[in-house]
Amino acid sequence: MKTALFSVVASTYLLASSPLTYASCSTTFTEKFAGVDRIVDSLRPDKPGQMRVFASDGSEFTAGQALWMKGQLRSVLQACVQGDESSAASSLHGVTDLLHTHHRAL
C-alpha cells in the first residue's frame, strides 16, 4: 500500500515539475521558452502527412512543421540542461520565427 501511494505521489510530482527547473538557462529565457512551448504543445497532428494542424492561438501549420517545432524545443531543453544558452536561443529563435510567420490575430 505504501509503495503504491509513493509511486502515485512521485509520478504526480514528476508530471507537475517543469523540465526547465534544473536547467542552466536564465529566467528570462525560460519565460520565453514557456510561452513558445504553450503554443507548440497545443499542436496535435494525428498523422505526419496531415495537411493542417491548428494551434491554440488559431495559427495554422502542417503536421511536418508541428513535429519540427516539437523537436526543436526538445533540442532547446537539452541545450539548457548542458548549460549552452546560446545554442538553445538559436534553436528557439527558429521556432519563434515560424510561429510569427503563421500567427493569426484573434
N, C-alpha and C positions, 0 to 999 in steps of 0.2 A: 504494500500500500504506500509506504513512504517513497519507494523508488518511483512509482507511477506519478505521485504528486510532485516529486523533484523534477522528473522529466517534463511534466507539463509546465512547471514554473520556469525551468531553464529554456524550453522551447519558446515560451511567450517572451522571455527576456531577449532572446536572440532575434526574434522577429521584430520586436519593438525598437531595438537599438539600431542606430544609423551605421551604415558601413564606414562613414567618414569619421566616426567617433575616435578611432585610433589612428587616423591618417595624419600625415605631417603637413598638410596644406593649410593655408591661412583661413581664418574665419570668414573673411570677405569672399575668398574663392569658394569656400564650402557653401556659402549662401547662394552664390551664382549657380553652382552646381545643382543645388536643391531645386531651384526654380526651373532649370532646364530638365532635370530628372522628372519632375512632376508632369511636365508636358509629354516627354518621350515615353514615360511609363504608361500614359493613357492610350498610347498607340498599341492596338492589339490585332495584328494581322492573323487571319485564320489560316492562310497558306502563303508561301513565299512569292507566288506569282500574282497575288491579289492586286487588282488594279487600283483600288482606293482604300485608304485607311484614314480615319478621322481622329484628330487629337481632341483633347478636352476643350481647347480654345477655338475649335471649328476649323483648324488648319487641315489641309488635305495632303496626303503623301502616298507614295506607292509602298507596298509591303517591303520591297528591297531597301528603300530609304529608311523605313522604320527599323528594320533589322540592322542596318548600318549604324544608325544613331545609337541603338542599344549597345552594339559592340564598341562604339567609340566611348560611351560612358563607362563601360567596363574597363577600358584602357585608362580612362581618367582616374578611376578608383585605384587601379593598380599603380599608376604613376604616383599618386598621392601617398599610398602606403610605402612606396620606395623613397619618398621624400623628393621627388622630381616634379616640383610645381610648374616649371617652365614647359615640360613635356605635357603635363596634364592640361595646362592652359591652352596649348596649341591644339590638342585634341578637342577640348571643349569649344574652342573658337570655331572649328569646322562645323560642329553641331549647331551652335547658335546662328551661324551664317545661314545654314539650311533652314532652320526654324524661322528666321526673319524673312527669308525669301518666300516662304509659304504661309506666313501669318495672315490671318483674316481678322480684321477689326470686328469686334462683336457689337 
